[in-house]
């Protein structure tokens, strides 16, 4: 196993425990589909982030850190609960529910944030 792979594996284990590895970042692709409360503030619908850590929660926290209060308000209600109308997919295959925000991510993964709409 290469040293970089070993370091990445160790960092992922730390992230699962809620610990960050100083200097460790993961490049994640982020997309917003039908989620203008976030994409309008950020100024685009697709971006690439180097996040400290490697979980879905780390991505959300980094978006809030970079883009501020309006992005936080897009993701969380006034009580601090993740907005249930936001759906997240990992690489277009797996849905990530609010209780799975510690799901580890790998270099190059894509998270898609979508606003769940109902109608008829």
C-alpha positions as CSV (number, residue, x, y, z in Angstrom):
1,X,0.0,0.0,0.0
2,X,1.4,3.4,-0.9
3,X,2.1,5.9,1.8
4,X,-0.6,8.3,0.4
5,X,-3.2,5.6,0.4
6,X,-2.3,4.6,4.0
7,X,-2.5,8.3,5.1
8,X,-5.9,8.7,3.5
9,X,-7.2,5.5,5.1
10,X,-6.0,6.7,8.6
11,X,-7.5,10.2,8.0
12,X,-10.8,8.6,7.1
13,X,-10.8,6.6,10.3
14,X,-10.1,9.8,12.3
15,X,-13.0,11.6,10.5
16,X,-15.4,8.8,11.4
17,X,-14.6,9.5,15.0
18,X,-15.1,13.2,14.5
19,X,-11.4,14.0,14.5
20,X,-9.7,16.1,11.9
21,X,-6.2,15.4,10.6
22,X,-4.3,18.7,10.3
23,X,-3.3,19.6,6.8
24,X,-5.4,16.7,5.3
25,X,-7.8,17.8,2.6
26,X,-10.0,16.0,0.1
27,X,-11.1,17.4,-3.3
28,X,-14.9,17.0,-3.6
29,X,-17.2,18.1,-6.4
30,X,-20.4,19.8,-5.3
31,X,-23.5,20.4,-7.4
32,X,-26.8,22.1,-6.6
33,X,-29.9,21.1,-8.5
34,X,-33.0,23.1,-7.9
35,X,-31.5,24.5,-4.7
36,X,-31.2,28.3,-5.4
37,X,-31.0,29.3,-1.8
38,X,-27.4,27.9,-1.8
39,X,-26.4,28.2,-5.5
40,X,-27.5,31.9,-5.8
41,X,-25.4,32.9,-2.8
42,X,-22.4,30.8,-3.9
43,X,-22.8,32.2,-7.5
44,X,-22.7,28.9,-9.3
45,X,-24.3,25.5,-9.5
46,X,-21.1,23.4,-9.6
47,X,-17.8,23.8,-7.7
48,X,-14.8,21.9,-6.6
49,X,-13.9,22.1,-2.9
50,X,-10.8,21.1,-1.0
51,X,-12.3,20.3,2.3
52,X,-10.5,19.7,5.7
53,X,-11.8,16.3,6.6
54,X,-13.7,13.8,4.5
55,X,-17.3,13.6,5.5
56,X,-20.6,15.0,4.1
57,X,-20.8,17.1,7.2
58,X,-17.3,18.5,6.5
59,X,-18.5,19.6,3.0
60,X,-21.5,21.4,4.5
61,X,-19.4,23.0,7.2
62,X,-16.9,24.2,4.6
63,X,-19.6,25.7,2.4
64,X,-21.0,27.6,5.4
65,X,-17.5,28.7,6.4
66,X,-16.7,30.0,2.8
67,X,-20.1,31.5,2.0
68,X,-21.6,32.5,5.3
69,X,-24.9,32.8,7.1
70,X,-27.2,32.6,4.1
71,X,-25.8,29.2,3.1
72,X,-26.2,28.1,6.7
73,X,-29.8,29.2,6.6
74,X,-30.3,27.3,3.3
75,X,-29.2,24.0,5.0
76,X,-30.5,24.4,8.5
77,X,-33.8,25.5,10.1
78,X,-34.0,28.1,12.8
79,X,-33.6,25.4,15.5
80,X,-30.4,24.1,13.9
81,X,-31.9,21.0,12.3
82,X,-30.9,20.0,8.8
83,X,-33.7,20.9,6.4
84,X,-35.6,17.7,5.6
85,X,-36.5,19.0,2.1
86,X,-32.8,18.8,1.0
87,X,-31.8,15.5,-0.6
88,X,-28.1,14.6,-1.0
89,X,-26.7,12.0,-3.4
90,X,-23.2,10.7,-3.4
91,X,-21.9,10.1,-6.9
92,X,-25.4,10.1,-8.3
93,X,-26.0,6.7,-6.7
94,X,-26.5,6.8,-3.0
95,X,-28.9,9.0,-1.0
96,X,-27.3,10.4,2.2
97,X,-29.9,11.1,4.9
98,X,-29.4,13.7,7.6
99,X,-28.4,10.9,10.1
100,X,-25.6,9.8,7.7
101,X,-23.7,13.1,7.4
102,X,-20.6,11.4,8.8
103,X,-20.4,9.2,5.7
104,X,-16.8,9.2,4.6
105,X,-16.0,10.7,1.1
106,X,-13.1,9.9,-1.2
107,X,-11.0,12.1,-3.4
108,X,-13.0,13.1,-6.5
109,X,-16.5,12.1,-5.1
110,X,-19.5,14.2,-6.2
111,X,-22.1,15.4,-3.7
112,X,-25.4,16.7,-5.3
113,X,-27.7,18.8,-3.1
114,X,-31.3,18.8,-4.4
115,X,-34.4,20.5,-3.0
116,X,-37.2,18.1,-2.6
117,X,-40.3,19.5,-4.2
118,X,-43.8,18.2,-4.1
119,X,-46.6,19.1,-6.4
120,X,-49.3,17.7,-8.5
